[in-house]
């Protein structure tokens, strides 16, 4: 964390190498968030690029009151939400990560090797969960992605979304209930 703060301070002073190090370190996570919110690999790439441009422009305004990663999650979340407001079509989260596996895939497929049949069943379960997340309202999908798929703490997600922890817990509860309802329907 201190390395990120140092890199950000150096980048704000014009050190492009420091900014490049931030980009290399945080782009994969930012891409995952953008992909899960937008549902499109191409749009996620655009969101990440827009986010880095926005971050570059506002380096000097970073107040060091939160972790650099939390600030970047906020920037990418805001960029992804802005894109959704501009387009408004149905969202699918079927696109894989650059390595071919999502964070959720890794979580569900972790553990002992279940064999070929078990892997197929688990892969189908992962797909069903990701499709169900994609059908959630944006106000439910975003906190769920940040908390459950990205593993941010309640406090970090609340900071990214600029809500208090109580409101976040309420949104997450509604998102989980809606997700379960979606999964039961299928």
KAFEN-V292668 format. One record per residue. N is the residue number from 1. SS is DSSP state (alpha for helix, beta for strand, coil for the rest). BURIAL is + if it has 24 or more other C-alpha atoms within 12 Angstrom, else -. D_CENTER is the distance of its C-alpha to the mean C-alpha in Angstrom with 1 decimal. Layout:
N|SS|BURIAL|D_CENTER + N|SS|BURIAL|D_CENTER
//
This chain:
1|coil|-|18.7 + 2|alpha|-|22.1 + 3|alpha|-|21.8 + 4|alpha|+|18.8 + 5|alpha|+|20.8 + 6|alpha|-|23.8 + 7|alpha|+|22.1 + 8|alpha|+|20.8 + 9|alpha|+|24.4 + 10|alpha|-|25.9 + 11|alpha|+|23.7 + 12|alpha|+|24.7 + 13|coil|-|28.2 + 14|coil|-|27.8 + 15|coil|-|27.1 + 16|alpha|-|25.3 + 17|alpha|-|25.2 + 18|alpha|+|23.2 + 19|alpha|+|20.7 + 20|alpha|-|20.6 + 21|alpha|-|19.9 + 22|alpha|+|16.9 + 23|alpha|+|15.6 + 24|alpha|-|16.4 + 25|alpha|-|14.8 + 26|alpha|+|11.4 + 27|alpha|+|10.9 + 28|alpha|+|9.8 + 29|alpha|+|6.7 + 30|alpha|+|6.1 + 31|alpha|+|7.1 + 32|alpha|+|5.1 + 33|alpha|+|2.0 + 34|alpha|+|5.6 + 35|alpha|+|7.1 + 36|alpha|+|6.0 + 37|alpha|+|6.8 + 38|alpha|+|9.8 + 39|coil|+|11.0 + 40|coil|+|12.8 + 41|alpha|+|12.8 + 42|alpha|-|15.2 + 43|alpha|+|13.4 + 44|alpha|+|10.1 + 45|alpha|+|12.6 + 46|alpha|+|14.3 + 47|alpha|+|11.4 + 48|alpha|+|10.8 + 49|alpha|+|14.6 + 50|alpha|+|15.0 + 51|alpha|+|12.6 + 52|alpha|+|14.8 + 53|alpha|-|17.8 + 54|alpha|-|17.0 + 55|alpha|+|16.3 + 56|alpha|+|19.6 + 57|alpha|-|21.5 + 58|coil|-|20.6 + 59|alpha|+|21.0 + 60|alpha|-|24.3 + 61|alpha|-|23.0 + 62|coil|+|20.6 + 63|coil|-|22.5 + 64|coil|-|21.4 + 65|coil|-|21.0 + 66|coil|-|17.5 + 67|coil|+|15.9 + 68|alpha|+|15.0 + 69|alpha|+|11.6 + 70|alpha|+|11.1 + 71|alpha|+|12.6 + 72|alpha|+|10.4 + 73|alpha|+|7.2 + 74|alpha|+|9.6 + 75|alpha|+|10.9 + 76|alpha|+|8.0 + 77|alpha|+|7.2 + 78|alpha|+|10.9 + 79|alpha|+|11.4 + 80|alpha|+|9.5 + 81|alpha|+|11.4 + 82|alpha|-|14.4 + 83|alpha|+|14.3 + 84|alpha|+|14.2 + 85|alpha|-|17.1 + 86|alpha|-|19.0 + 87|alpha|-|18.8 + 88|coil|-|18.6 + 89|coil|-|19.2 + 90|coil|-|18.2 + 91|coil|+|14.7 + 92|coil|+|14.6 + 93|coil|+|11.9 + 94|coil|+|14.6 + 95|coil|+|13.7 + 96|coil|+|13.5 + 97|coil|+|11.8 + 98|coil|-|14.2 + 99|coil|-|16.0 + 100|coil|-|16.4 + 101|coil|-|14.6 + 102|coil|+|11.3 + 103|alpha|+|10.2 + 104|alpha|+|11.8 + 105|alpha|+|14.7 + 106|alpha|-|15.3 + 107|alpha|-|15.4 + 108|alpha|+|17.7 + 109|alpha|+|19.7 + 110|coil|-|20.4 + 111|coil|-|23.9 + 112|coil|-|27.2 + 113|coil|-|27.7 + 114|coil|-|28.4 + 115|alpha|-|30.3 + 116|alpha|-|29.9 + 117|alpha|-|30.2 + 118|alpha|-|27.7 + 119|alpha|-|25.1 + 120|alpha|-|25.6 + 121|alpha|-|25.3 + 122|alpha|+|22.2 + 123|alpha|+|20.6 + 124|alpha|-|21.7 + 125|alpha|-|20.3 + 126|alpha|+|16.8 + 127|alpha|+|17.3 + 128|alpha|+|18.5 + 129|alpha|+|15.7 + 130|alpha|+|13.1 + 131|alpha|+|15.6 + 132|alpha|+|16.1 + 133|alpha|+|12.5 + 134|alpha|+|12.8 + 135|alpha|+|16.0 + 136|coil|+|14.8 + 137|coil|+|15.3 + 138|alpha|+|12.4 + 139|alpha|+|13.4 + 140|alpha|+|12.9 + 141|alpha|+|9.9 + 142|alpha|+|7.5 + 143|alpha|+|8.8 + 144|alpha|+|9.1 + 145|alpha|+|5.6 + 146|alpha|+|5.1 + 147|alpha|+|8.7 + 148|alpha|+|9.6 + 149|alpha|+|7.2 + 150|coil|+|5.9 + 151|coil|-|9.3 + 152|coil|+|9.4 + 153|coil|-|12.9 + 154|alpha|+|14.0 + 155|alpha|+|15.3 + 156|alpha|+|12.2 + 157|alpha|+|10.2 + 158|alpha|+|13.6 + 159|alpha|+|13.9 + 160|alpha|+|10.7 + 161|alpha|+|11.9 + 162|coil|-|15.4 + 163|coil|-|16.9 + 164|coil|-|19.0 + 165|alpha|-|18.1 + 166|alpha|-|20.6 + 167|alpha|-|19.0 + 168|alpha|+|15.5 + 169|alpha|-|17.4 + 170|alpha|-|19.1 + 171|alpha|+|16.1 + 172|alpha|+|14.7 + 173|alpha|-|18.2 + 174|alpha|-|18.5 + 175|alpha|+|15.3 + 176|alpha|+|16.6 + 177|alpha|-|20.0 + 178|alpha|+|19.0 + 179|alpha|+|17.1 + 180|alpha|-|20.3 + 181|alpha|-|22.4 + 182|alpha|-|20.6 + 183|alpha|-|21.1 + 184|alpha|-|24.7 + 185|alpha|-|25.5 + 186|coil|-|24.9
//
